[in-house]
Amino acid sequence: MPDSLLVLAIMAVITFASRLLPFVLFSRTRPPRWVATVETVLPPLVLWLLVFYSLNSVAWRTTPYGIPALGGVAMTVLAHRWKHNALLSIFSGTAIYMILTRLLG
């Protein structure tokens, strides 16, 4: 078996085991409260980390002063609050970012 197939098989087993583990651990009992807390807090936290990571490389002191990035973020938030559709939010925010980058950059 080539090395790449062995690595792929090991990754598949580990991924499957990590998905199966919560069902095995909590099949007979209710999960602890901290699991419910992590379940509700983690998704928004990951999204905020992605936003901050995306805005980390913006040159705030040079033209166009981060306006395209902030416009894209604002459009994404507004579109999501309006329609609650992830694809519409992502595409509209990206479109505004690209348009502002072309116009101001």
N, C-alpha and C positions, 0 to 999 in steps of 0.2 A: 504494500500500500504506500503510495507516495506520501511524503511529509505533509503536503498541503491537504490531502484528504483526511489524514489523521488529525490534523489540527482542526479541520472543519467538523469532524465527528465529535471531538472533545468539546468544541464550542457548542454544538447542538445538544449534547447531553447536559452540559452545565446550564444552558438556557432553559431546557425543558425541566430540569430539576429545580431551578429557581422559580419557575412558574408553578410547579406542583407543590412546593414546600408549604405555602400558606394553606392550601386545601388539606394537606396532611396534618399540619399543626392544629388547625382550628376546625376540623370537621365535626368534633363532638362537643366543643365548648364555644362560647362566644369569645371573640378576640378581646384582648385587654383594651382599656380606654386609650392608651397611648397609640395603639394601632389606628383607631378611629381618628385620633388627632392628627397623626401623620397623614392619613388618607385625605383629610380635608385641607391641611396646610401645605402639603408638598406640591400639588400642581400649580397653584398661584406663585409659590416661591420659585419654582423652576422657571416659570414664564418671566418673572421679574429679573431673575438672574440673566436670562437670555437678552432682555431689553438692555440691562446695564452693560452686558458684554458687547452688545451691538453698538452702543453709544460710546464705548470706551475709546474707540479709534477715531472719533470725530475731532477734527481740528477746530476747536471752539474760538480760537483767536485769529483765525485767518478767514478770508472770504470763502465761502458764503456763511461763515459763523454757525454752522450746524443747522441752518434753516431747513435744508432738505431732509435731514434725519428727523428733526422735531416735527416737521410737516407730515412725514410718513408715519411716525408714531401716533400723532394726533388723528390722522385719517384712519389708522387701524383701530384705535380706541373708539372713535365716533361710529365707524361702520359696524363694529361689533356691538356697541350699545344699541344701535338702531335696529339691526336685523338679526343679531345673535347667530351669524353664519361665519364660521372660521375661514372658509375659502374666500368669501367676499371681503372679509377684513384683511386677509393677507394680500390678496390681489390689488385691492384699492390702495392700501398703504404702500405697496411696492410701486404701483403706478404713480402715485403722487411723489414718492421719493425720486423716481427716475425723471419725471417731468421737471421737478424743482432742480434736480442736479443739472439737467440740460439747460434750463433757463438761467440759473444763477451761477453755474460753475463755468 
